[in-house]
Amino acid sequence: MEIEGCTALVTGANRGLGKAYCEALLGAGANKVYAGARDPSGVADSRLVPVRLDVTDAASVAAAAVRCGDIDLLINNAGILEFSSMLAPGSEAAMRREMEVNVFGVLAMIRAFAPVLARNGGGAIANMLSVVSWFVNPANATYCASKHAALAVTEGARIELKAQGTQVVAVYAGFIDTDMASAVRAPKTSPRQVAERTLDGIRTGQDHVRADARADEIWHASRTDPAGLAARMQQAWNERPR
């Protein structure tokens, strides 16, 4: 679909990658961009339409579907990262929080907005996933579990929504230079790059958008040398600071 002239809703839009998505949409000629946030007062750009939206709250999602009933593009960007290993103290609670936002929040948004998109001609949904949709980094294993599940949600929705003409795009990246990854000491991708590559993928009808070099690397490794990738993760765990 074309970005120019579209009407879009971005979740988690008040900062970081969500803000970059909004700016990229405006720069590409979107007609209207709804900026969904739990606290819409944090949306400062007057060109955006702030919308109160908590993707973990059913009533909030339903209200947004009514408020934003003219969209033809949904970008599911809202997410959380708890940095919990699988067996760490509190890992179950960490995983539940990540699942609520990263999985059930995405599912709730798709279910609420699929009829809206159908009425408006099909449109597109882009789900912000991660390179850890394809493997497990032991340092944030509960987050990896949520992104594995979010990929399944994305692929299941793609199959079901094909008949109504809705494009469903999975977007993958490594660490992005936002507050979420501020404590990470590793190369990071600019939010703008991720947003621009996502919009390019929507324009060109891609099902999977690899938004940075890390995504290209892990995509290749997970398919050509999964044992080697697993060995690297084991080594990282064995050599972690104690």
Sequence and secondary structure as in RCSB ss.txt:
>XXXX:A:sequence
MEIEGCTALVTGANRGLGKAYCEALLGAGANKVYAGARDPSGVADSRLVPVRLDVTDAASVAAAAVRCGDIDLLI
NNAGILEFSSMLAPGSEAAMRREMEVNVFGVLAMIRAFAPVLARNGGGAIANMLSVVSWFVNPANATYCASKHAA
LAVTEGARIELKAQGTQVVAVYAGFIDTDMASAVRAPKTSPRQVAERTLDGIRTGQDHVRADARADEIWHASRTD
PAGLAARMQQAWNERPR
>XXXX:A:secstr
  STT EEEESSTTSHHHHHHHHHHHHTT SEEEEEESSGGG   TTSEEEE  TT HHHHHHHHHHTTT SEEE
E         TTSTTHHHHHHHHHIIIIIIHHHHHHHHHHHHHHTT  EEEEE  GGGSS  GGGHHHHHHHHHH
HHHHHHHHHHHGGGT EEEEEE S BSSGGGTT  S  B HHHHHHHHHHHHHTT SEEE SHHHHHHHHHHHH 
HHHHHHHHHHHHHTS  
